[in-house]
Amino acid sequence: TNYRIYDDRVGETTRFTYRPDHEWYWFPQQKPTEVSMLKCYDSVTDGSVSRWSFHTACIDPTAPRDARSRKNVVVRSFVFF
């Protein structure tokens, strides 16, 4: 855990390191009308589910030079049940 200290609060960020059992997915054919959702946190701590979902972006070396830039919209939602 990395602590981010601000004047009015202390925040946290988490970093991760490579493990052979990590699974990464890529959606090269995703269309603008399709949505991907990531669960980035879970309060369950018994080991039955992953608590974190790391995500990243990368440059596609196989994309044409004139390929349109992809767009990203981030929406945060909280679900309680």
C-alpha positions in Angstrom: 0.0 0.0 0.0 1.2 3.4 -0.9 -0.1 6.3 1.2 -1.0 9.6 -0.5 -0.9 12.3 2.1 -3.0 15.4 1.3 -3.7 18.5 3.5 -7.2 17.3 4.3 -6.9 13.5 4.1 -4.7 10.4 3.6 -5.4 8.2 0.6 -4.1 4.9 -0.5 -3.0 3.3 -3.8 -2.0 -0.3 -4.4 0.6 -1.6 -6.7 1.0 -5.1 -8.0 3.8 -7.3 -9.3 3.8 -10.1 -11.8 2.5 -13.5 -10.9 2.2 -16.4 -13.4 -1.4 -17.0 -12.4 -2.6 -13.5 -13.3 -5.1 -13.5 -16.2 -5.1 -10.6 -18.7 -7.8 -10.0 -21.3 -7.8 -7.8 -24.3 -10.8 -6.8 -26.5 -9.3 -5.8 -29.8 -12.7 -6.0 -31.6 -14.8 -4.1 -29.0 -17.2 -1.8 -30.7 -18.2 1.8 -29.4 -21.7 0.4 -28.6 -20.2 -2.3 -26.3 -19.4 -1.8 -22.6 -16.8 -3.4 -20.4 -17.3 -3.4 -16.6 -14.6 -4.1 -14.0 -15.2 -4.9 -10.4 -12.3 -3.0 -8.8 -13.0 -3.7 -5.2 -14.8 -6.3 -3.0 -15.3 -6.1 0.7 -15.3 -9.9 1.0 -12.1 -11.0 2.8 -12.5 -14.8 3.1 -10.5 -15.5 0.0 -13.5 -16.7 -2.0 -13.3 -13.9 -4.5 -10.7 -11.5 -5.7 -10.8 -8.2 -3.8 -9.1 -6.2 -6.6 -9.2 -6.0 -10.3 -6.2 -4.3 -11.8 -6.5 -2.8 -15.3 -4.2 -0.9 -17.6 -3.8 0.4 -21.1 -1.3 -0.3 -23.8 -0.3 0.7 -27.3 -1.2 -1.8 -29.9 1.9 -2.2 -32.1 -0.3 -4.0 -34.8 -2.7 -1.0 -35.2 -2.5 1.0 -38.5 -0.8 4.3 -38.1 -4.0 6.2 -39.0 -6.2 4.2 -36.6 -8.7 6.3 -34.7 -7.9 6.8 -31.0 -10.0 4.8 -28.6 -12.2 6.6 -26.1 -12.6 5.8 -22.5 -15.4 6.8 -20.1 -15.0 6.1 -16.4 -18.0 5.9 -14.2 -17.7 4.9 -10.5 -20.7 3.1 -9.0 -21.2 1.8 -5.5 -23.3 -1.3 -5.0 -24.4 -2.4 -1.6 -26.3 -5.6 -0.8 
